[in-house]
Amino acid sequence: MKLQNSRFAVFVLSLLLWMVSGPVSGAEEDLAKKLANPVASLISVPFQYNYDQNYGPDDDGSKSVLNIQPVWPFSIGDNWNLITRTIIPLVDQKDLPIKGEDTSGLGDILQSFFFSPKAPVNGWILAAGPVVLYPSASDENLGGEKWAAGPTALALRQQKGWTYGALTNHVASFAGNDDRDEISSTLIQPFVSYVTRTKTTFGLNTEATYNWETEDWSVPLNLTVSQMFRIGRMPMQAKVGGRYWAESTDYGPEDFGLRLVLVFLLPK
């Protein structure tokens, strides 16, 4: 894999720190459980690196994406929270969209606004709200040049170390460059994870996307393992995993990919 040396070194260093650091304890014991909940009342800043290959008609293309994903909760009364989840992609792609063409820069930013009851509803944690796709890409090859928006929702349950549920959203374009294709895309993300007594988390999910314009699916299956640790007083989580593309578009990625994540936590 043609990983970027500097990015790869950062994550190798992070994994080494994970190995030599002790597990969290005391008041921080529930952080691993909260991290398994995308709408927990917890300020976090994940840096998620993804590498995929075999793009394009000749399977020559590859893509590295570093997603900066700040999560920020706000209390809006005694019974409700507003949780903002933002995905800021930094993209480096090779031989895309055609062989010999390389592009790096900012992609389109996706921001979700979840309104969530502070207390579970019959044991379920529920959240829903709007999601917005901003045409923020620094190059036409890195984004759709369209404004898009739609609904998003999440439901999950946590018991005896297990977390399971699903997140979904749909975005449809409503403004932007008239010469670019319209956007109409649905994400379905079921997930399950288990947190051990040592705060190690094993996770499995899929991030299935259906493009209503081209009528095709992209379905990666992600298997990950993560561990809580701390540097000084700051709790953190490192995650490593792989993915298998069960379904992809004609010129989309194939076979296997890589995911590495480093999460900075700012518990209240």
N, C-alpha and C positions, 0 to 999 in steps of 0.2 A: 504494500500500500504506500502511496506517495503522500505520507503525512507531512504536514508543515513542521520543520524541525523545532521551531521555537514553541509552537503550541504543544507539540508532543512532549517537549522537555518540561513544560509547566505541569502537565498532568502526571508525568512520571515522578516529578518532585512531590506533587500532592499525594500520590499513592505511597511514596516512601514515608512521608510525614504521617500518613494514616497508620503505617505499619509500626512506627516507633512511638506513637502517641497512645496514651492510655484512654480507655473508654470513659464516657461521661458518667456522672453519678449525681446523687442528691436531687436537687430541684430540676435538673436537666434530664431526668430519666424518661420523661414522657415526650421528649423532642422527636425521637425516632418515630413514635406513633403519630405525632402531629404532622411530620413531614410526609407521611403516607396519605394525608388528607389535603387535597389541593386547595381547600377553602378554610383551613385552620386559622385561628387568630394568632398568626405568627409571621413576623417580618422576616423574609428570607430573600437571598439573592443567589439563585442557582446560575452557574456557568455550565451550559450543556454543549458538549462537542460531539458532532456526528460526522462520520465519514462513510460515504457510499460510492460505489464504482459501477462500471459497465453501463454508463449512460450512452445514448446516441445510437444511430443506425449501425455503427460498427463496434459498439461496446467499448469505445476508447475513452469515453468521458468519465470524469470523477468529480466529486463535490465534497468539500469540507465546509461545515456550517457550525459556527460558534453562536449559540443562542444565549443571550443574556436575558434572564427571566425574573425580574423583581416581582415579588408578591407583597402587597401592602394592605393590611386590613384597617378598616375604620369602623368605630362604633357609631351607630345611628339610632341611639335610644337604648332602652332597657332590653329589648327583645331581638334586635336585628344588627347584623354586621354588613358592611359593604367591603368586599375583597376585590382589589384590582390585581389582575394577572397580565403582565405584558411580556411579549416575546419580541426581542430585538435581534434579528439575525445578521451576523457578519459572515459573508459568503466568500469562498475561494473556489472557483470551479475551473477545471481544465478540459479543453477540447469540447466545450459547450458554448452555444448550441450546435456548433459544427467543429470538425477536427481542425486544430490549429488556432482556435479562438479561446483565449483565457480571460477570465474576468474576476475581479475581486472588489468587494465593497459592501455597502449596507443593502439589505433586502427590505421587503415590505414588512412593516411593524403590525403585529396583531395584538389588540388589547381587549380583555374581557372584564366586565363589571358584574360581579356576582352579589346578589342580595341573598343573605342566608340567615335563617333563624338561629339565634345563639344556642337554643336548646334543640336536641334531636327531636324529630317528629316520629313517634312510635319506633324509636330506635334508629331511625335513618337520619343522616345528615343531608340536608337538601339545600340547593342553591340554584338561582336562575337570574338571568339578566341579559343585557345586550353585549354584542361583540362587534368590534370595528376593525377593519383592515385599512391601514393608511398607505397611500402610494409613496412611500418614503425611499424606494430603491435608488441608489446612486448611479445605476446603469440600467438601460432598458432590458438587458439580458438577465437582470436579477429580480425583476418584479413585473407586475401586470399593468402598471400605470393606470390603475382604477381604484376609486373609492368603493368599498364594499362594507356591508353591515348585515346583521341578522341577530337571531336569538342564540343563547347558550344556556345549558342546564347541566346539573350534576346531582347524582344521588349515590351515597355510599353508606356502608355500615362497618363498624369496628367492634370486634369482640374477640377476646382470648388471643390477642396478638395478630389476628387476621384483619385485613382491610380489603373490602371488595365493593365494586360499584362500577359506574360508568359516567363518562363525560361526553357531551355531544355539543356541536354547534353547527350552524349553517350561515354562510356568508354569500350575499349576492351583490353584484356591482350596481351602482346607481349614478355614478359620475366618473369623469376621467377622460382619457384619450380615446376618442371615437374610433381610431384606427386599430386599437387593440381589442383582443377577444374579450367578450363578456365573462364575468366570473359568477359561477353558481356552484358552490362546493359544500358538501356535508362531511363533517368529521364525526366518527363514532369510535370512542376510546374506552372499551371495557378494560378493567384492571383488577388484579389481585396481588396482595403482598402479605408477607408474614415477618414479624419482628421477633427475633429471639431474645433471650434474657441478656445476651451480651450486646444488644442493640445493633445486631447485624440484621439487615433487611433483605429478603429475597423477593424479587418482583417479576411479574409477567404481565405484559399488556400488548394490545395492538392499537395502532393509530390509523385505522382504516378511513380512507378518504374517497368519496365518490364525486366525480366531476360530472355534473348534469349537462354540461355543454358538449363534452366529448363522449359521455356515457361509458366511462371506464373507472376501474377501481385501482387504488394503490393501497396495499395491505402489508405493512411491515410487522413482524412479530418480534417483540423486544423482551429479552431475558436479562435481568440485572441483579447484581449483589452490591450492597452498600453498607458502610460502616460509619458510626458516629465516632468522633474524636474531638480533641480540642488543642488549640495552640494558645497557651496562656489561659486567659479566661474566656476566649471566644470559642463556642461550640461550632463544629463544622461537620459536614458529611461528605464522604467521597463515594462515588459510585462508578462501577465498571460493568460493561455489558456488551452483548452482541445482538445483532438482529438478522432475521431471515426474511427476504422479500417473497411472501407467499403469492402475491399478485402485484403487477406493476403495469404501467402504461407501455405503449409500443417502444418508446425511446427512454423509458425511465430506468432506474437502477435495477440490478439483478443480483442474485445470489446473496452474499452476506455483507453486513456493514458493522461498524463499530460505534459505541456510545460511551463517553466518559463524562462524568459530572462532578463538579465541586460546588458545594452549597455553603454559603456564609449565613449564619443564623443570628438574628437579633431578637431574642425572645423578650416579651414585655415583662 
